[in-house]
Amino acid sequence: MHHSQARRVIDLADVDALAAGAAIFGTGGGGAVHTSRLATRLRIEEFGPVPLVGVDELTPDDAVITMSAMGAPGVGLEVLTAAGQAQTLVREVERYIGRKVTTVMATEIGGSNGVTPVAWAARAGLAVLDADQMGRAFPMATMTSTNVAKLPMGVAVMCDGIGNVSLLHPVNGAWLERHARALTVASGGIALGAGVLRVEDAQAGAVIRGTVSRAIEVGHHLLGSPEPVAALVEVLGAALLITGKVIDVERVTEGGFTRGSVTVEGIGGDRDRLVRVEIQNENLVALEDGEVLVSVPDLITVVDSETGEAISTENLRFGQRIAVLAWPCDPLWRTERGLELTGPPAFGYDIPYVPLTVSSEGAVR
């Protein structure tokens, strides 16, 4: 299923797989994929397939724009992106850099932010880069591969559904997070943001490669299998933490984030077990009997135990039958700087990061 070597396109047959895979990599965040999947299907039906370009295929003539939506996922369910918003962003960036944008890269492959850039690219006649800056979803603008690489921030462009455009020159990722978050809240809780990625930086290791084709691959495995959860465990090299039902959900939206926790009671072979997952937009920490099973930056995803479909944090409900999967993050996040930006203390948890290792049987070691 690995197509990453040959230049290829994302066509209609790939959109559902991309959405399913991006939802898995969303670790509960990045926005629920349903509306973005439909929007992307419509755009590809209207404008045709979108070229998927590998990082090494970029030339000095390419101009890459990074794009994502920002805000609390619960708001994103209710406020849809205005049709011209992405266009406005591309035009603003072009005006600023003085040349044509050729390629769109998702800031995060996780959730709707991994899917919608394909719709934006289809509409604007651009290619999509087979890479992103997270390899998953993270809630903050500081948590990017470009920040791990300590690239200068450059320019950020923000646009809301009303048509307000803001051009930011933040001194670092933390200030971008503060200013962009404030603009997002002022715009009613959701906005689009874009940045400029230099080709030489992408090729020097400032992005996580192959994540779009990987999400499509995972999605095809999931959708094509009669045993979706088992298929996910296999294709992801994941540990199955628990199979059970949701017995408690605590969730509040504050400061542009969804925060809370979900408690899962084991069923079947996991009877008498309780696992709690801590949430801040994404699933961050899984605990059992006060012990940490897995934590960020490793990935924790809650899926429907029948269909294997990922359930985003804002869609968790009492009584759902679910499975909780976990698998190791990209090695980038396990570096000293990667952990500084995305380890448990970065989210306010006073726990050390213990790298997840998964046995060949799919158990946590």
N, C-alpha and C positions, 0 to 999 in steps of 0.2 A: 504493500500500500504506500510505500514511500515514493512520492513523486518529486521530492525536493530538488533532485539533480536537474531534471529537464524543465525547461520553461513551460509553464502550463497555465491554465485559466481556472478561475472559480466560476462554475456554471450552476444552473438551477439545481442539478443533482447534488451539488456540494453544499448548498446553502443550509439545508436541514441538518446535514452532518456537522458543518461548521458551528451552527447554533447549538447543537447538542453537545459538541466537544467544548465549545467556549463556556457553556454553562457548567460543565464539569470543572474546567480550569478556573472558573469564577470563584470557587470555594465559598459559594453563598452570596458573593457580591458581584460588582461590575454591572449590575442591572439585570433584571429578568429578561430572557431572550425572546419572549413570544412576539412582542410588537416589532422588535428589530428584525426577526426572522421574516415576518410577513413583509415589512418594508423593503428588505433586501431582495426577496423574491420578486416583488413588484418592479423594482428598479432593474433587475437583470432581465426580466421579461420585456421591459420597455427599451433598455439600452444595450442589452447583450452581455455576454460573459466578461469578467474582469481579469486582465492578466495578473498572474501571481509571479513576482520577481524575487529571485534569491539575492541576498546581500552582495554576493560576489558578482552578480550580473549588473549591478549599478555602474554607471559611467560618470565621469566628471560633469557631463551635461545634465545629469539628473538633479532634480531638486525634490527633496523628501520633506513632507509635512507630517507631523504627528498629530493625531486627532483623538479626542475622547469627550464624552459627556462627564460632567462633574455634578455631584449633589447626592442627596439622600435617595437611596433606591426606591423607597416607598412613594416619593414624589414623582419619580420617573415613570411609575405605573400609571399616573394620572395626567401628567403633563407630557404631551408628545412633542417631539422636535418639530419646529416650524419648517416648512418645505425648503425655504431658501437659506436656512441657517448655515449649512455646510458650504454652500456656494459663497456666501458672504465671507466666511473664514478664508477660503482659498483665495478669493480676490484680494482680501486685505493683506495676506501673506505675500502674494505676488507683487502687490504695490510696494510693500516694504522691502522685499529682496531684489526687486527690479528684474525678475525673470519668471518664466513659466514654471509652475509646479508640475512635476510628472508623476509623482508617486505618493501614496498615502500609507502611513504606518499606524497601526493601532497602538495607543499608549499601553493598553493592557489587553491581552488576549482573552482575559476572563469576562464572562457575561456578555451583555449587549454591547459593551465597548469593544469586544473582539469581533462583532458581527457587523455593526452599523457602518464602520469605515468602508466595507465592501459596497454598501449601498451608496455612500457618498462618492466613492471612486467610480462606480458605474455611471452615476448621474453626471459627474464632472469629466468623464472620459479619461480617467487616470488609472494607473496600475496600483496594485497593493503589494507592499513589501512583506516577504515571508519572514517576519520578525516582529518583536514587540519589546517593551521596556520592563516587563515584569515576569513573563512566563506564567502568569496567573492573574488574579486581581488583588490589588492592595488599595486601602482607602485614601492614602495621602500622596500628594504630588512629590514628596521627598523620596518616595520608595520606588525609584527607577534605576535601571541599569546605567543610564547616562549620569545619574548622580553618584552611583558607585564609582564610575570612571572619572568623577570630579570634572566633568565638562562644564565650561562656563554656561550660565543659564540661557544667554541669548534672549530672544524676544518671545513673548507669549501673547497670543491674541485670544480674546474671549468674546463670545457673542451669545445673546439670549434670544428667547422666542419672540420678543417684541421688535428686535432689530438693533438693540444697543450693542455697540462694538467698543471693546476696550483693548488698548495696546499696552502691555506691561513689559518693563525691563527690570525683572527682579534680580537682586544681588545673589540670591541662592535659592535652593529648593524650599527651604523653610519659609522664606518670605513669599515665594510664589504660592505656596500652600495657604498662607494667611490671607493674601490679597485676593487670590482666585476664589477661595472659600467665601470671603466676605461678599464679593461680587455675585457669586452663585446664590447666596442667601438673599441678597438684595433683589435678585431677578426672580424670586419666588421659589428658590430651592433647586433649580436645575439650569445648567448652562453648558455650552460647548466651548472647548478650548483647543487651541492648536499651537504647535511649536515648530521650529525649523530644525531638521537634523542634517548635519553635514555628512556627505557621502563618505569622506575619509574617516570620520568618527565611527560611523556604522561599521565600516570595514575593519577598523582597528579594535573591535570588540566591545563597543559601547551599547550594543543591543543584544537581545537573546534571540538566536537564529532559529528558523524552522518552526516557529510556534504556530503559524497559521496552518501549514500542511499537517502538523502534528494534531491540532484540534480537529481538522477534517478527518484524519485517520481514526482518531479516538471515536468521533461521532459515527463514522461508518461502522466501526466495530460494535458500538452500542446499539445502533438502529438495526443492524443486520443479524443480531443474535437472538435465539430463542431464550437464552439465559443472560439477560443484559448485565446483571450485577457481576456475575462470574466473568463475563467478557471484559468488563471494565477492570476488574482486579488483574486480569491477565495482561491487557494492553497497557495499563498504567504501571504495572509492577507494584500494585497497591496492597496495603494491609486492609482487611475488613475488620474494623474496630468493634462494631456491634450491629446486630440486626434487631430491630425492636419497634416500639411505638412511642410517639411523642406524648409525654405525660405532663409537660409543663413548658410554656413559652413565656418569657419575660422580654418585652421589647419596648423601647422608647426611641423617638426621633428627636435628637437635640443637636444643635450646632452644625447641622448639615450631615449628620451621621445617624445610622440606625444602630443602637447599642442594646445589648441584652444577653440572654442565655437561653439555651434549650436543654431540657432533660429528657433522655431516652431510656425507657425501660426495656430490657432485653426480652425477646421471646424465643421460643424453640431452644436451641442449644445455648443461647445467651440468657436464659431465664435466671432471675435473681440478680442480674447485673444492672447497675445504673451508670450511665455515662452522661456527663454534662458538657456541653459545648458553649464556650464563651464567644460572643459575637461583637464585632464593630464593623458594620457593613458586611465584612467577611467572617467566616468561621476561623477563630484565632487559636484557641486552646481546647483540647479535649482532656477531661479529667475523669478519673474513676477512683472512688474512695480517697479523695484528696490528693491522689497521685497524678502527675502529668503523664498522659499517654503520648500526646503529640502537641507541638506548638508551632506557631509561625517561626520562620518562614516556610516550613514544610506545609504541604497542602492537605486540608481537611474538607471533604465534600459530603454533603448529605444528599442521598438519592432516594427516590421512590423504590421500595424493595421489590416491587413487581416489574416496573418499566425501566428502572435504571436511570430515569430522567432526574437531573439535578434539581433540587429545590432551593431557590434563593432564600436568603434569610427573611425577607419581608413576606414570603409566602409559606413559612412554617406555621402549622396549625396543630392544635391538640388532636390526638387520635390518629395522625398520619402514621402509616406503616413505612418505615424507612431503614436504610442501611447507611452506616457512616464509614467512609473510605478515607485512607490517608496514604500519601506517598511522598518521597523525598523531593525537595525543591531543586531548582537549578543550582549547580555548584557556586555560582556567583554570589548567592545569598548566604552561603556558609563561610565566605571570606570575612575577615575582621570588619571591614567597612560595611559589607552586606548585612552582617548581624547588627552592627551599630544602628543601621537605618531600619531594619525590619525584624529584629529579634524581639522576644517577649517584652523586654524593658522599653522598647520604642512605643509599645502600646500601653504602658503603665503597669505591666505585670512584673512582680518581683520574683521571677523564677528564672533559673538558668536555662539556656537553650541546650537541649540534648538532641543531637541529630537522629532522625528516625532511620532505622535500618529495617528492611523488610526481608523476612526469610523466604525461601523458595516456596513455602507453603502458604505465603500470604499472611503470616503472623508478625506482630511487632516483636523485634528482638531487643 
